């Protein structure tokens, strides 16, 4: 009689580094509104005391936050949540900084649709490659954890930035790069609200982006404008309609 073979023990899960733990806790603070979009983070020394870690660990956590586009560094000024403060683009930024979420989104729609139309007329093969790379990074599988949402949002931002780059208009590009990070917190806040439903939403976004890219690739400015309007209309329903947009008031 043969002895039954014992089932192999599951491989131990890799331990998270200390810097990753700090990064995760900082993400939670951003999601909870402790650090809001446009806020300047405390200095490294203060953060190190707050998290009871070394400044080296804080630098590693900040590096990951910057890689994920949750934090932007401004030389001589510090680290900012979600992007540079709107005031960084001058007096017009002060107006945007006090706009309602609906007004801000309407302003974004105008810029995005015009950028898509111009991109169809002016895009190069290099611009198309950037859009394709961003689109390929849209992953629609897996549990929508914070890390998953951050990676997905990064790909989403990179697609829209590729379109604005292709527009060839530096003003449109600069304004969109200042505005779009403000919508990042909405995506992160959805984790507790939608979970599995977000996978369906992510697939819809990917299809809408594909439609925009095909129009731009075909040099069809009218279709590119319509495709972007369609995408932004549904994006507004998904974001503003859920009252999930977290913008400093």
N, C-alpha and C positions, 0 to 999 in steps of 0.2 A: 504494500500500500504506500503510495507516494504522499509525502507531506505537501500540503498546500503551500504554494509560494506566497510569502508575505507581500502585500502591496507596497510598492516603493513609497517612501516618505515624500511628501511634497517638498519642493525646493523652498528654502526659507526666503521670505521676501527681503529684498535689499533694504538696508536701513537708509533713511533719509539723512542727508547731511544737515549740520546745524544751520548753514546758510539757507538751505531749502526751507527749513522750519521757520526761519525768520521771514523769508520771502512769503510763505503761505500766510503767516500771521499779518504781514503788511497788506496782502491782498484782502484779507478779511476786514481790516480796518478801512480800506478803500471802499469795499462793498458796503460796509455798515455806515459809511459817511463820516467816519472820524477824520479821514483825509479826503477832501472833495476835489473835484476836477478844477485845476488851476491853482490849487493850494501849493505853497512851497513847503517841502518836507523839512523837518527839523534837521540841524546839522548832524553829520555822522557821529560826532562824539555824544550828542544828546540821544540819538537813536541807540547807540551802543549801550548807554546807561539804561535806557528804557527797556531794552530786550535782554540786558545782562549778558552781553556778548562782546567780543572784541570789535574794533573798527574794521579789521580785515573781513570779519564775517559780515558786517553791515555792507561793506563795499561789494562783496560777492552777491548778497541779496539784491542790492540796488542794480547790479549789472544784469541780473535775470529780469528784474522789473523793466529795465530799459530795453532788453531784448524782446520782451513781450509787449512793448509799446504802452505800458501802464505808467511809466515815468520818463520824463525827458529832462536832460541836463542842460543847463544854460551856463556857459563858462562865466565865472565871476559872480554868479547869482545863486546857483543852487539847483536842486532837483525839484521838478514840478510834476504833480499828478495829472495824468491824462494828456499832457501837452503843455505848451507854453501858455501863460496867462493871456487872455484875449487882449489885454492892454498892451501886449508886446507888439501888436500891429497898429498902434497909434490910437488917435482919438476915436476912430471908427470902432476899435475894439471895446472901448468903454460903452458904446451903444449896444453892441452885441452882448456884452457881459450882463446887461440888465434886461435883455429880451426874454420873453416867455419861451417855453419849450416849443409851443406851436409856431410862434413867430420865427424862431431860429430855424425850425425845420422847413418852413415855407421859403425862407431865404436860401437854405441849402438846396432845396429842389430847383430853384432858378439857376443856381450856379452849376449844379450837377448836370442838368439837362443841356445847358449851353456848352459845358465842357465836353459832353459826349458828342454833340453835333460837331464841334470844332475838331475833336479827336478823329472823327471819321474823315475829315478833310485833310488833316495834317499828320496823321499817325505814320510811323515808320515801322519796319519789320521788328526793330528792337523794342518799340512800344508794345507791339502785339505779343512778343515773347514774354514781356513782363506781365501782361494780363494773363497769358496762359499759365505762367508759373504760379501766379497768385490763385488762379482758378483751380489748378491741380492741388494746391494746398488746402482747399476746402474739404475737410474730412467730415463725412456725415454718418460715421459709425462710432459706436462707443457710448458710454454713459456720459451725459453732459455735466461733468464736474467743473469746478472753477478752472482747472488747468486746460480742460478740453475747450471751454468757452473762450479762454484767453487765446489759445492757438487759432481757433476759428475766427475770432474777431481780428486777430493780426492779419490773417489771410484776406479778410473782408476789407480792412483798411488798405492793404497793399494793392488790391484790385482797383479800388476807387482812386488811389494815388497814381496808379499807372494810367488810368483814363485822364486824370487832370494833367499829368505830365504830357500826355499825347496831345492835349489841347493846344500846347505851344503858347499859352497865355500866362505869363508869370503872376499877374494879379489874381486870376481865377485859381491858379495852383496854390498860391500863398494863403488865400482866404479859406479854401477847402481844407488845407492841411492844418489850419488853426481851428476850424469848426468841427471836423469829423471826429477827433478824439473825444469830444464832449459826449458823444453818444455811446462810448465804450461802457460806461458804468451801467447803462440800461441793460446791456447784454449780460453783464455779470449778475445783476439783480434778478434776472429771470430764473436763475438756477432753482430757487426755492419755489417758484411759481409754476414753471412749465415742465421741467425735467424732460421726460420722454417726448412731450409734444414739441420740444425744441428741435429734435431730430427732424421732424417733418418741416418745421420752419426753415431749418438750415438747408434742406433739400430744395425748398422753394427759392431761397435766396440764390443758391448755386445755379438753378435753371434761369433765373432772371439775369444773373451776371453773364451767363452763356449767351443769352439773347442779345445783350448789349454788345458783347465782344464780336459776335458774328456780324452785326450791323457795322461796327467800326472797321472790321476786317474788309468788308465789302465796299468801303468808302461811301456808305449810304447815310448821309447826315440826317435826313428826315427820319429814317427808321431808328437810328441811334438815339435821336431825341425822344421818339415815342417809347422806345424800349426803356430808356432811363426814367421817363415820366411814369411808366407802368411800375417800374421797380420802386421808385420813391413813394408813389401812392400807397403801395402795399407796405413799404417800410414804415410809413407814418402810422398806418393802422396797427402795425405790430408793436411799435414803440410808444408813440404818443398816446395812442388809443388805450394802452394798458397803464398809462400814467406811471411808467417805469423810468422815465428819463430823470436822471439825478444831475442837476446842473446847479451850480452855486447861484443863489438868488441875491 
